[in-house]
């Protein structure tokens, strides 16, 4: 997967991987359709950060959830 290109497919891929890595319990809370390519660079930065780590503290999980919320479409 070439994440250097902005595309709907890449947004979907990153969101699904983020959900898997963070073990999101409410799968409906984070959907690829909630995000668009306008925030691609920010989403990619968040994705890269999440994929680098093996575990997250409760505070980190909260911060990541808030950041994902900030990246959602209005």
PyMOL Python script that loads the backbone (N, CA, C, O; Angstrom):
from pymol import cmd

cmd.read_pdbstr("""\
ATOM      1  N   UNK A   1       0.858  -1.176   0.000  1.00  0.00           N
ATOM      2  CA  UNK A   1       0.000   0.000   0.000  1.00  0.00           C
ATOM      3  C   UNK A   1       0.901   1.235   0.000  1.00  0.00           C
ATOM      4  O   UNK A   1       1.765   1.389   0.863  1.00  0.00           O
ATOM      5  N   UNK A   2       0.688   2.097  -0.968  1.00  0.00           N
ATOM      6  CA  UNK A   2       1.471   3.332  -1.083  1.00  0.00           C
ATOM      7  C   UNK A   2       0.691   4.466  -0.421  1.00  0.00           C
ATOM      8  O   UNK A   2      -0.210   5.047  -1.027  1.00  0.00           O
ATOM      9  N   UNK A   3       1.039   4.770   0.806  1.00  0.00           N
ATOM     10  CA  UNK A   3       0.306   5.786   1.557  1.00  0.00           C
ATOM     11  C   UNK A   3       0.757   7.205   1.240  1.00  0.00           C
ATOM     12  O   UNK A   3       0.221   8.164   1.798  1.00  0.00           O
ATOM     13  N   UNK A   4       1.732   7.349   0.355  1.00  0.00           N
ATOM     14  CA  UNK A   4       2.177   8.698   0.006  1.00  0.00           C
ATOM     15  C   UNK A   4       1.182   9.409  -0.910  1.00  0.00           C
ATOM     16  O   UNK A   4       1.262  10.625  -1.089  1.00  0.00           O
ATOM     17  N   UNK A   5       0.243   8.653  -1.494  1.00  0.00           N
ATOM     18  CA  UNK A   5      -0.766   9.240  -2.377  1.00  0.00           C
ATOM     19  C   UNK A   5      -2.076   9.443  -1.623  1.00  0.00           C
ATOM     20  O   UNK A   5      -2.548   8.545  -0.925  1.00  0.00           O
ATOM     21  N   UNK A   6      -2.656  10.629  -1.769  1.00  0.00           N
ATOM     22  CA  UNK A   6      -3.963  10.898  -1.169  1.00  0.00           C
ATOM     23  C   UNK A   6      -5.029  10.153  -1.963  1.00  0.00           C
ATOM     24  O   UNK A   6      -5.178  10.348  -3.170  1.00  0.00           O
ATOM     25  N   UNK A   7      -5.763   9.303  -1.266  1.00  0.00           N
ATOM     26  CA  UNK A   7      -6.871   8.618  -1.929  1.00  0.00           C
ATOM     27  C   UNK A   7      -7.862   8.141  -0.872  1.00  0.00           C
ATOM     28  O   UNK A   7      -7.517   7.980   0.299  1.00  0.00           O
ATOM     29  N   UNK A   8      -9.080   7.922  -1.302  1.00  0.00           N
ATOM     30  CA  UNK A   8     -10.118   7.417  -0.412  1.00  0.00           C
ATOM     31  C   UNK A   8      -9.726   6.036   0.103  1.00  0.00           C
ATOM     32  O   UNK A   8      -9.962   5.712   1.267  1.00  0.00           O
ATOM     33  N   UNK A   9      -9.132   5.229  -0.761  1.00  0.00           N
ATOM     34  CA  UNK A   9      -8.725   3.883  -0.368  1.00  0.00           C
ATOM     35  C   UNK A   9      -7.670   3.932   0.734  1.00  0.00           C
ATOM     36  O   UNK A   9      -7.712   3.133   1.669  1.00  0.00           O
ATOM     37  N   UNK A  10      -6.727   4.863   0.628  1.00  0.00           N
ATOM     38  CA  UNK A  10      -5.697   4.989   1.651  1.00  0.00           C
ATOM     39  C   UNK A  10      -6.276   5.476   2.973  1.00  0.00           C
ATOM     40  O   UNK A  10      -5.845   5.032   4.038  1.00  0.00           O
ATOM     41  N   UNK A  11      -7.246   6.383   2.916  1.00  0.00           N
ATOM     42  CA  UNK A  11      -7.915   6.846   4.132  1.00  0.00           C
ATOM     43  C   UNK A  11      -8.596   5.652   4.795  1.00  0.00           C
ATOM     44  O   UNK A  11      -8.470   5.456   6.004  1.00  0.00           O
ATOM     45  N   UNK A  12      -9.314   4.860   4.014  1.00  0.00           N
ATOM     46  CA  UNK A  12      -9.998   3.685   4.550  1.00  0.00           C
ATOM     47  C   UNK A  12      -9.010   2.715   5.172  1.00  0.00           C
ATOM     48  O   UNK A  12      -9.246   2.193   6.261  1.00  0.00           O
ATOM     49  N   UNK A  13      -7.907   2.475   4.483  1.00  0.00           N
ATOM     50  CA  UNK A  13      -6.885   1.555   4.982  1.00  0.00           C
ATOM     51  C   UNK A  13      -6.327   2.032   6.320  1.00  0.00           C
ATOM     52  O   UNK A  13      -6.241   1.254   7.270  1.00  0.00           O
ATOM     53  N   UNK A  14      -5.949   3.307   6.399  1.00  0.00           N
ATOM     54  CA  UNK A  14      -5.365   3.828   7.629  1.00  0.00           C
ATOM     55  C   UNK A  14      -6.359   3.771   8.789  1.00  0.00           C
ATOM     56  O   UNK A  14      -5.981   3.411   9.904  1.00  0.00           O
ATOM     57  N   UNK A  15      -7.609   4.118   8.545  1.00  0.00           N
ATOM     58  CA  UNK A  15      -8.617   4.089   9.603  1.00  0.00           C
ATOM     59  C   UNK A  15      -8.813   2.666  10.108  1.00  0.00           C
ATOM     60  O   UNK A  15      -8.902   2.447  11.316  1.00  0.00           O
ATOM     61  N   UNK A  16      -8.881   1.704   9.206  1.00  0.00           N
ATOM     62  CA  UNK A  16      -9.060   0.311   9.620  1.00  0.00           C
ATOM     63  C   UNK A  16      -7.856  -0.169  10.435  1.00  0.00           C
ATOM     64  O   UNK A  16      -8.031  -0.866  11.434  1.00  0.00           O
ATOM     65  N   UNK A  17      -6.664   0.185  10.033  1.00  0.00           N
ATOM     66  CA  UNK A  17      -5.457  -0.211  10.764  1.00  0.00           C
ATOM     67  C   UNK A  17      -5.398   0.464  12.131  1.00  0.00           C
ATOM     68  O   UNK A  17      -4.992  -0.158  13.112  1.00  0.00           O
ATOM     69  N   UNK A  18      -5.797   1.721  12.202  1.00  0.00           N
ATOM     70  CA  UNK A  18      -5.834   2.438  13.484  1.00  0.00           C
ATOM     71  C   UNK A  18      -6.824   1.754  14.417  1.00  0.00           C
ATOM     72  O   UNK A  18      -6.522   1.542  15.592  1.00  0.00           O
ATOM     73  N   UNK A  19      -8.002   1.407  13.907  1.00  0.00           N
ATOM     74  CA  UNK A  19      -9.012   0.730  14.727  1.00  0.00           C
ATOM     75  C   UNK A  19      -8.480  -0.599  15.252  1.00  0.00           C
ATOM     76  O   UNK A  19      -8.688  -0.939  16.416  1.00  0.00           O
ATOM     77  N   UNK A  20      -7.796  -1.349  14.394  1.00  0.00           N
ATOM     78  CA  UNK A  20      -7.230  -2.632  14.811  1.00  0.00           C
ATOM     79  C   UNK A  20      -6.166  -2.441  15.890  1.00  0.00           C
ATOM     80  O   UNK A  20      -6.163  -3.143  16.902  1.00  0.00           O
ATOM     81  N   UNK A  21      -5.278  -1.499  15.668  1.00  0.00           N
ATOM     82  CA  UNK A  21      -4.164  -1.269  16.596  1.00  0.00           C
ATOM     83  C   UNK A  21      -4.656  -0.767  17.948  1.00  0.00           C
ATOM     84  O   UNK A  21      -4.130  -1.170  18.985  1.00  0.00           O
ATOM     85  N   UNK A  22      -5.651   0.102  17.945  1.00  0.00           N
ATOM     86  CA  UNK A  22      -6.163   0.662  19.199  1.00  0.00           C
ATOM     87  C   UNK A  22      -7.223  -0.233  19.836  1.00  0.00           C
ATOM     88  O   UNK A  22      -7.714   0.052  20.928  1.00  0.00           O
ATOM     89  N   UNK A  23      -7.569  -1.319  19.140  1.00  0.00           N
ATOM     90  CA  UNK A  23      -8.587  -2.250  19.634  1.00  0.00           C
ATOM     91  C   UNK A  23      -9.881  -1.517  19.978  1.00  0.00           C
ATOM     92  O   UNK A  23     -10.417  -1.641  21.079  1.00  0.00           O
ATOM     93  N   UNK A  24     -10.360  -0.758  19.009  1.00  0.00           N
ATOM     94  CA  UNK A  24     -11.591   0.019  19.190  1.00  0.00           C
ATOM     95  C   UNK A  24     -12.753  -0.943  19.386  1.00  0.00           C
ATOM     96  O   UNK A  24     -13.003  -1.806  18.545  1.00  0.00           O
ATOM     97  N   UNK A  25     -13.462  -0.789  20.501  1.00  0.00           N
ATOM     98  CA  UNK A  25     -14.578  -1.672  20.811  1.00  0.00           C
ATOM     99  C   UNK A  25     -15.833  -1.289  20.045  1.00  0.00           C
ATOM    100  O   UNK A  25     -16.556  -2.166  19.572  1.00  0.00           O
ATOM    101  N   UNK A  26     -16.101  -0.012  19.915  1.00  0.00           N
ATOM    102  CA  UNK A  26     -17.280   0.457  19.196  1.00  0.00           C
ATOM    103  C   UNK A  26     -16.871   0.751  17.755  1.00  0.00           C
ATOM    104  O   UNK A  26     -16.512   1.880  17.420  1.00  0.00           O
ATOM    105  N   UNK A  27     -16.927  -0.265  16.916  1.00  0.00           N
ATOM    106  CA  UNK A  27     -16.458  -0.142  15.535  1.00  0.00           C
ATOM    107  C   UNK A  27     -17.214   0.928  14.753  1.00  0.00           C
ATOM    108  O   UNK A  27     -16.658   1.523  13.830  1.00  0.00           O
ATOM    109  N   UNK A  28     -18.466   1.178  15.105  1.00  0.00           N
ATOM    110  CA  UNK A  28     -19.249   2.181  14.399  1.00  0.00           C
ATOM    111  C   UNK A  28     -18.839   3.601  14.733  1.00  0.00           C
ATOM    112  O   UNK A  28     -19.203   4.540  14.025  1.00  0.00           O
ATOM    113  N   UNK A  29     -18.078   3.763  15.813  1.00  0.00           N
ATOM    114  CA  UNK A  29     -17.677   5.107  16.241  1.00  0.00           C
ATOM    115  C   UNK A  29     -16.657   5.727  15.290  1.00  0.00           C
ATOM    116  O   UNK A  29     -16.604   6.947  15.129  1.00  0.00           O
ATOM    117  N   UNK A  30     -15.859   4.883  14.669  1.00  0.00           N
ATOM    118  CA  UNK A  30     -14.835   5.375  13.744  1.00  0.00           C
ATOM    119  C   UNK A  30     -15.044   4.671  12.414  1.00  0.00           C
ATOM    120  O   UNK A  30     -14.786   3.475  12.283  1.00  0.00           O
ATOM    121  N   UNK A  31     -15.508   5.418  11.442  1.00  0.00           N
ATOM    122  CA  UNK A  31     -15.732   4.869  10.107  1.00  0.00           C
ATOM    123  C   UNK A  31     -14.893   5.646   9.104  1.00  0.00           C
ATOM    124  O   UNK A  31     -14.716   6.856   9.250  1.00  0.00           O
ATOM    125  N   UNK A  32     -14.379   4.968   8.094  1.00  0.00           N
ATOM    126  CA  UNK A  32     -13.621   5.683   7.061  1.00  0.00           C
ATOM    127  C   UNK A  32     -14.421   6.810   6.416  1.00  0.00           C
ATOM    128  O   UNK A  32     -13.847   7.809   5.982  1.00  0.00           O
ATOM    129  N   UNK A  33     -15.733   6.656   6.350  1.00  0.00           N
ATOM    130  CA  UNK A  33     -16.559   7.696   5.726  1.00  0.00           C
ATOM    131  C   UNK A  33     -16.594   8.979   6.549  1.00  0.00           C
ATOM    132  O   UNK A  33     -17.023  10.018   6.048  1.00  0.00           O
ATOM    133  N   UNK A  34     -16.151   8.925   7.800  1.00  0.00           N
ATOM    134  CA  UNK A  34     -16.100  10.106   8.653  1.00  0.00           C
ATOM    135  C   UNK A  34     -14.920  11.016   8.316  1.00  0.00           C
ATOM    136  O   UNK A  34     -14.820  12.125   8.839  1.00  0.00           O
ATOM    137  N   UNK A  35     -14.037  10.553   7.452  1.00  0.00           N
ATOM    138  CA  UNK A  35     -12.816  11.283   7.140  1.00  0.00           C
ATOM    139  C   UNK A  35     -12.737  11.530   5.644  1.00  0.00           C
ATOM    140  O   UNK A  35     -13.290  10.765   4.853  1.00  0.00           O
ATOM    141  N   UNK A  36     -12.059  12.588   5.259  1.00  0.00           N
ATOM    142  CA  UNK A  36     -11.871  12.829   3.833  1.00  0.00           C
ATOM    143  C   UNK A  36     -10.412  13.165   3.559  1.00  0.00           C
ATOM    144  O   UNK A  36      -9.590  13.248   4.472  1.00  0.00           O
ATOM    145  N   UNK A  37     -10.119  13.353   2.298  1.00  0.00           N
ATOM    146  CA  UNK A  37      -8.735  13.572   1.873  1.00  0.00           C
ATOM    147  C   UNK A  37      -8.180  14.935   2.264  1.00  0.00           C
ATOM    148  O   UNK A  37      -6.968  15.140   2.204  1.00  0.00           O
ATOM    149  N   UNK A  38      -9.033  15.867   2.661  1.00  0.00           N
ATOM    150  CA  UNK A  38      -8.547  17.189   3.056  1.00  0.00           C
ATOM    151  C   UNK A  38      -7.643  17.113   4.279  1.00  0.00           C
ATOM    152  O   UNK A  38      -6.719  17.914   4.425  1.00  0.00           O
ATOM    153  N   UNK A  39      -7.906  16.161   5.148  1.00  0.00           N
ATOM    154  CA  UNK A  39      -7.119  16.000   6.372  1.00  0.00           C
ATOM    155  C   UNK A  39      -6.122  14.848   6.235  1.00  0.00           C
ATOM    156  O   UNK A  39      -5.677  14.284   7.234  1.00  0.00           O
ATOM    157  N   UNK A  40      -5.777  14.506   5.004  1.00  0.00           N
ATOM    158  CA  UNK A  40      -4.955  13.327   4.750  1.00  0.00           C
ATOM    159  C   UNK A  40      -3.601  13.382   5.456  1.00  0.00           C
ATOM    160  O   UNK A  40      -3.194  12.405   6.085  1.00  0.00           O
ATOM    161  N   UNK A  41      -2.907  14.500   5.360  1.00  0.00           N
ATOM    162  CA  UNK A  41      -1.569  14.600   5.960  1.00  0.00           C
ATOM    163  C   UNK A  41      -1.631  14.428   7.475  1.00  0.00           C
ATOM    164  O   UNK A  41      -0.778  13.758   8.057  1.00  0.00           O
ATOM    165  N   UNK A  42      -2.631  15.025   8.115  1.00  0.00           N
ATOM    166  CA  UNK A  42      -2.787  14.901   9.559  1.00  0.00           C
ATOM    167  C   UNK A  42      -3.125  13.462   9.945  1.00  0.00           C
ATOM    168  O   UNK A  42      -2.606  12.938  10.931  1.00  0.00           O
ATOM    169  N   UNK A  43      -4.000  12.827   9.160  1.00  0.00           N
ATOM    170  CA  UNK A  43      -4.355  11.440   9.420  1.00  0.00           C
ATOM    171  C   UNK A  43      -3.141  10.542   9.224  1.00  0.00           C
ATOM    172  O   UNK A  43      -2.927   9.612  10.002  1.00  0.00           O
ATOM    173  N   UNK A  44      -2.360  10.804   8.213  1.00  0.00           N
ATOM    174  CA  UNK A  44      -1.149  10.008   7.951  1.00  0.00           C
ATOM    175  C   UNK A  44      -0.157  10.156   9.099  1.00  0.00           C
ATOM    176  O   UNK A  44       0.459   9.173   9.510  1.00  0.00           O
ATOM    177  N   UNK A  45       0.004  11.357   9.615  1.00  0.00           N
ATOM    178  CA  UNK A  45       0.901  11.588  10.748  1.00  0.00           C
ATOM    179  C   UNK A  45       0.425  10.784  11.963  1.00  0.00           C
ATOM    180  O   UNK A  45       1.225  10.131  12.633  1.00  0.00           O
ATOM    181  N   UNK A  46      -0.867  10.837  12.239  1.00  0.00           N
ATOM    182  CA  UNK A  46      -1.437  10.101  13.367  1.00  0.00           C
ATOM    183  C   UNK A  46      -1.276   8.593  13.158  1.00  0.00           C
ATOM    184  O   UNK A  46      -0.915   7.871  14.087  1.00  0.00           O
ATOM    185  N   UNK A  47      -1.540   8.128  11.956  1.00  0.00           N
ATOM    186  CA  UNK A  47      -1.384   6.718  11.614  1.00  0.00           C
ATOM    187  C   UNK A  47       0.054   6.263  11.856  1.00  0.00           C
ATOM    188  O   UNK A  47       0.281   5.232  12.489  1.00  0.00           O
ATOM    189  N   UNK A  48       1.017   7.023  11.359  1.00  0.00           N
ATOM    190  CA  UNK A  48       2.430   6.663  11.541  1.00  0.00           C
ATOM    191  C   UNK A  48       2.789   6.589  13.021  1.00  0.00           C
ATOM    192  O   UNK A  48       3.489   5.672  13.449  1.00  0.00           O
ATOM    193  N   UNK A  49       2.315   7.544  13.791  1.00  0.00           N
ATOM    194  CA  UNK A  49       2.582   7.568  15.231  1.00  0.00           C
ATOM    195  C   UNK A  49       2.004   6.327  15.917  1.00  0.00           C
ATOM    196  O   UNK A  49       2.677   5.689  16.726  1.00  0.00           O
ATOM    197  N   UNK A  50       0.775   5.996  15.595  1.00  0.00           N
ATOM    198  CA  UNK A  50       0.111   4.849  16.218  1.00  0.00           C
ATOM    199  C   UNK A  50       0.798   3.542  15.840  1.00  0.00           C
ATOM    200  O   UNK A  50       0.969   2.668  16.689  1.00  0.00           O
ATOM    201  N   UNK A  51       1.187   3.400  14.594  1.00  0.00           N
ATOM    202  CA  UNK A  51       1.794   2.152  14.136  1.00  0.00           C
ATOM    203  C   UNK A  51       3.185   1.921  14.741  1.00  0.00           C
ATOM    204  O   UNK A  51       3.639   0.779  14.810  1.00  0.00           O
ATOM    205  N   UNK A  52       3.855   2.969  15.171  1.00  0.00           N
ATOM    206  CA  UNK A  52       5.199   2.836  15.749  1.00  0.00           C
ATOM    207  C   UNK A  52       5.177   2.252  17.161  1.00  0.00           C
ATOM    208  O   UNK A  52       6.147   1.629  17.592  1.00  0.00           O
ATOM    209  N   UNK A  53       4.075   2.452  17.877  1.00  0.00           N
ATOM    210  CA  UNK A  53       4.018   2.058  19.284  1.00  0.00           C
ATOM    211  C   UNK A  53       3.370   0.691  19.465  1.00  0.00           C
ATOM    212  O   UNK A  53       2.502   0.286  18.691  1.00  0.00           O
ATOM    213  N   UNK A  54       3.820  -0.017  20.517  1.00  0.00           N
ATOM    214  CA  UNK A  54       3.248  -1.330  20.815  1.00  0.00           C
ATOM    215  C   UNK A  54       2.068  -1.245  21.762  1.00  0.00           C
ATOM    216  O   UNK A  54       1.156  -2.070  21.704  1.00  0.00           O
ATOM    217  N   UNK A  55       2.083  -0.237  22.644  1.00  0.00           N
ATOM    218  CA  UNK A  55       0.987  -0.101  23.599  1.00  0.00           C
ATOM    219  C   UNK A  55       0.772   1.371  23.920  1.00  0.00           C
ATOM    220  O   UNK A  55       1.617   2.221  23.639  1.00  0.00           O
ATOM    221  N   UNK A  56      -0.382   1.648  24.516  1.00  0.00           N
ATOM    222  CA  UNK A  56      -0.764   3.028  24.805  1.00  0.00           C
ATOM    223  C   UNK A  56      -1.316   3.117  26.224  1.00  0.00           C
ATOM    224  O   UNK A  56      -2.040   2.229  26.675  1.00  0.00           O
ATOM    225  N   UNK A  57      -0.974   4.181  26.913  1.00  0.00           N
ATOM    226  CA  UNK A  57      -1.529   4.427  28.238  1.00  0.00           C
ATOM    227  C   UNK A  57      -2.967   4.918  28.068  1.00  0.00           C
ATOM    228  O   UNK A  57      -3.355   5.330  26.975  1.00  0.00           O
ATOM    229  N   UNK A  58      -3.754   4.877  29.133  1.00  0.00           N
ATOM    230  CA  UNK A  58      -5.122   5.411  29.039  1.00  0.00           C
ATOM    231  C   UNK A  58      -5.136   6.883  28.592  1.00  0.00           C
ATOM    232  O   UNK A  58      -6.003   7.289  27.818  1.00  0.00           O
ATOM    233  N   UNK A  59      -4.194   7.665  29.075  1.00  0.00           N
ATOM    234  CA  UNK A  59      -4.121   9.075  28.666  1.00  0.00           C
ATOM    235  C   UNK A  59      -3.814   9.209  27.176  1.00  0.00           C
ATOM    236  O   UNK A  59      -4.380  10.064  26.495  1.00  0.00           O
ATOM    237  N   UNK A  60      -2.918   8.364  26.676  1.00  0.00           N
ATOM    238  CA  UNK A  60      -2.606   8.394  25.246  1.00  0.00           C
ATOM    239  C   UNK A  60      -3.819   7.986  24.421  1.00  0.00           C
ATOM    240  O   UNK A  60      -4.097   8.583  23.382  1.00  0.00           O
ATOM    241  N   UNK A  61      -4.539   6.970  24.883  1.00  0.00           N
ATOM    242  CA  UNK A  61      -5.741   6.530  24.164  1.00  0.00           C
ATOM    243  C   UNK A  61      -6.755   7.663  24.087  1.00  0.00           C
ATOM    244  O   UNK A  61      -7.371   7.877  23.044  1.00  0.00           O
ATOM    245  N   UNK A  62      -6.928   8.385  25.185  1.00  0.00           N
ATOM    246  CA  UNK A  62      -7.852   9.509  25.216  1.00  0.00           C
ATOM    247  C   UNK A  62      -7.419  10.591  24.235  1.00  0.00           C
ATOM    248  O   UNK A  62      -8.238  11.129  23.490  1.00  0.00           O
ATOM    249  N   UNK A  63      -6.132  10.902  24.241  1.00  0.00           N
ATOM    250  CA  UNK A  63      -5.607  11.936  23.345  1.00  0.00           C
ATOM    251  C   UNK A  63      -5.761  11.517  21.886  1.00  0.00           C
ATOM    252  O   UNK A  63      -6.112  12.341  21.042  1.00  0.00           O
ATOM    253  N   UNK A  64      -5.505  10.258  21.585  1.00  0.00           N
ATOM    254  CA  UNK A  64      -5.647   9.772  20.210  1.00  0.00           C
ATOM    255  C   UNK A  64      -7.110   9.812  19.768  1.00  0.00           C
ATOM    256  O   UNK A  64      -7.409  10.184  18.634  1.00  0.00           O
ATOM    257  N   UNK A  65      -8.010   9.430  20.658  1.00  0.00           N
ATOM    258  CA  UNK A  65      -9.445   9.484  20.331  1.00  0.00           C
ATOM    259  C   UNK A  65      -9.872  10.923  20.058  1.00  0.00           C
ATOM    260  O   UNK A  65     -10.637  11.184  19.129  1.00  0.00           O
ATOM    261  N   UNK A  66      -9.375  11.852  20.869  1.00  0.00           N
ATOM    262  CA  UNK A  66      -9.708  13.268  20.661  1.00  0.00           C
ATOM    263  C   UNK A  66      -9.149  13.762  19.332  1.00  0.00           C
ATOM    264  O   UNK A  66      -9.818  14.499  18.607  1.00  0.00           O
ATOM    265  N   UNK A  67      -7.943  13.364  19.020  1.00  0.00           N
ATOM    266  CA  UNK A  67      -7.327  13.799  17.756  1.00  0.00           C
ATOM    267  C   UNK A  67      -8.094  13.230  16.568  1.00  0.00           C
ATOM    268  O   UNK A  67      -8.326  13.937  15.588  1.00  0.00           O
ATOM    269  N   UNK A  68      -8.485  11.976  16.643  1.00  0.00           N
ATOM    270  CA  UNK A  68      -9.308  11.393  15.568  1.00  0.00           C
ATOM    271  C   UNK A  68     -10.619  12.170  15.438  1.00  0.00           C
ATOM    272  O   UNK A  68     -11.089  12.421  14.328  1.00  0.00           O
ATOM    273  N   UNK A  69     -11.198  12.544  16.556  1.00  0.00           N
ATOM    274  CA  UNK A  69     -12.423  13.350  16.536  1.00  0.00           C
ATOM    275  C   UNK A  69     -12.210  14.677  15.860  1.00  0.00           C
ATOM    276  O   UNK A  69     -13.085  15.155  15.138  1.00  0.00           O
ATOM    277  N   UNK A  70     -11.049  15.286  16.082  1.00  0.00           N
ATOM    278  CA  UNK A  70     -10.740  16.580  15.465  1.00  0.00           C
ATOM    279  C   UNK A  70     -10.555  16.460  13.954  1.00  0.00           C
ATOM    280  O   UNK A  70     -10.765  17.428  13.223  1.00  0.00           O
ATOM    281  N   UNK A  71     -10.164  15.281  13.488  1.00  0.00           N
ATOM    282  CA  UNK A  71      -9.921  15.082  12.051  1.00  0.00           C
ATOM    283  C   UNK A  71     -11.182  14.703  11.283  1.00  0.00           C
ATOM    284  O   UNK A  71     -11.179  14.682  10.052  1.00  0.00           O
ATOM    285  N   UNK A  72     -12.252  14.407  12.000  1.00  0.00           N
ATOM    286  CA  UNK A  72     -13.483  13.997  11.321  1.00  0.00           C
ATOM    287  C   UNK A  72     -14.067  15.147  10.503  1.00  0.00           C
ATOM    288  O   UNK A  72     -13.851  16.324  10.792  1.00  0.00           O
ATOM    289  N   UNK A  73     -14.815  14.757   9.475  1.00  0.00           N
ATOM    290  CA  UNK A  73     -15.536  15.750   8.666  1.00  0.00           C
ATOM    291  C   UNK A  73     -16.522  16.486   9.545  1.00  0.00           C
ATOM    292  O   UNK A  73     -17.044  15.939  10.516  1.00  0.00           O
ATOM    293  N   UNK A  74     -16.770  17.729   9.191  1.00  0.00           N
ATOM    294  CA  UNK A  74     -17.734  18.516   9.957  1.00  0.00           C
ATOM    295  C   UNK A  74     -19.122  18.327   9.408  1.00  0.00           C
ATOM    296  O   UNK A  74     -20.074  18.911   9.924  1.00  0.00           O
TER     297      UNK A  74
END
""", "prot")
cmd.dss("prot")
cmd.show_as("cartoon", "prot")
cmd.util.cbc("prot")
cmd.orient("prot")
